Amino acid sequence: MGKIVRFFKECVAELKKVVWPSRTDVVSSVKVVLISTVVVAVVLGLLDLVFVTGMNLVF
């Protein structure tokens, strides 16, 4: 039982050391992720369109 209590005390101590990002950092990171996801989706969509069009021309 003592090991479990010590484990949770150490967890709390470690979480107190964490430096959480500010709201502006989180918002800017979310913007980067969303924009990069949209860009990759558009590029893959265009590549798919090109390949499907090419296959339709061949067959």
C-alpha positions, 0 to 999 in steps of 0.5 A: 500500500505504501508503494501506491501512495508514494507513486501518486505523491511522485506523480503529483510532484512531477505534474507540478514541474510541468510548464504548460503552454500558454493559450496563444501557443496552443491556438497557434499550434492548432492553426498550424495543424489545421492549415497543414491538414487542409493543404495535405488533403487538397494535394492528395485530392488533386493527385487522386483526381489526376490519377483517376483521369489518367486511368480513365483515358487509358482504359 
